[in-house]
Amino acid sequence: MQNFKIILYVSVFPFFLSACSEIPRTPPPAEKIFEISQSNYQPFRATAGRLSDNFMDDLVLSYQQESEDSFIDPNTPTRKLYPHLVLSGGGPNGAFGAGLLAGWSEQERPTFKIVTGVSTGALMAPFAFLGSEYDDELFRFYTTTKSGDIFLLSNPFFRLLFSDSFADTTPLQRLIELDVDMTLLSKIAKEHDNGRRLYVATSNLDAQSLMIWNMGVIAKIGNKEALELFRKVMLASASIPVAFPPVMFDVEHNGVTYDELHVDGAVGANMFYSGGVFNTVQAREKAGIINATEAVYIIHNGQLGAVADPTNRSIAGIAARTFDSVTKAAAIGDIHRIYATSLRQNYDFAWITIPLEVDLTEAEQIFDPNLMRKLYDAGFELSQPTIPWRRLPPGIQE
């Protein structure tokens, strides 16, 4: 999440770090971390960058689950057209994406074959996946939520010494529990059975790996444990390290239970399409669907253009400016990576970002309803009458 200044305590008070108490945990043995990471929670998740048999088999199944009249190309009725949606991180800037989706709904927003989300995008993804009927839910969350609805702050010096984060995310957990219930889970499971897929990413710090979670497979289980895991993955994907507590996932190996430490998916990627765990072209061919095309749409909840602004000569000023620059550079790299995949697999590519004309510096708090409403309106207005998608990645002239 961008503009989250609380992480700067680490830069302002580095001399405290050596005195920090280590909180007891039971991590997997170093030599078994990758093995355990890949063998647990199957077929729910896969490690990014590794083609997953489970994800590939499930994706092949997804094409077989489709009805004959789903995903038909309106311009060529004999061909299938598969639109995919990628939702980036960005914290409160997710209000922009929520507004853009609402505006897109007025233009007959497509039913997406695949929806992926990271961080704030992970919080948005289930509702974007279920379609325009959930636009009001996104509007409510991204125009009325305050910082106190997401996290609680206590003595930063005490937490620096004796905790694993500066903030308590109990309020965010409650929000997720309120919005993600068995009804939502059953609707996602139904869409999964109709051949659609929902993926969310977390970052496994122990393995230094981005983990892709197949949320529809979790939803199909349909019990209390599945609901708890679904919520837990969403929370982990939005848990900014140092600022928010990590989320622990129990894993088992040779009869021994260990805990994995997961944080914000944006640590591994600010946005992702396949994460390297599946290949849609190969899956379609295995399912016998040859005459088809695909399109990926990226909503980047942030700004990518360089902004000239004198940097304060202070630890906090330099850290804030560096964090903002690194975040932009990482997002640009992610967009280029998805673009390279689109070239290799021959599908359409489009992305959008918050215009530089929108001032993001006027917030009185991290989650500021006034600025978030401004971002929501900016996203909605940008979509009218049609969304000005960019067809080439940043730095390449169209």
Secondary structure by P-SEA (a helix, b strand, c coil): cccccccccccccccccccccccccccccccaaaaaaaacccccccccccccaaaaaaaaaaaaacccccccccccccbbbbbbbbbbbbcccaaaaaaaaaaaaaaccccccbbbbccccccaaaaaaacccaaaaaaaaacccccccccccccaaaaaccccccccaaaaaaaaaaaccaaaaaaaaaaaaabbbbbbbbbcccccbbbbbaaaaaaaaccaaaaaaaaaaaaaaacccccbbbbbbbbbcccbbbbbbbcccccccccccccccccaaaaaaaaccccccbbbbbbbccccccccccccccaaaaaaaaaaaaaaaaaaaaaaaaaaaaaaabbbbbbcccccccccccccccccaaaaaaaaaaaaaaaccccccccccccccc
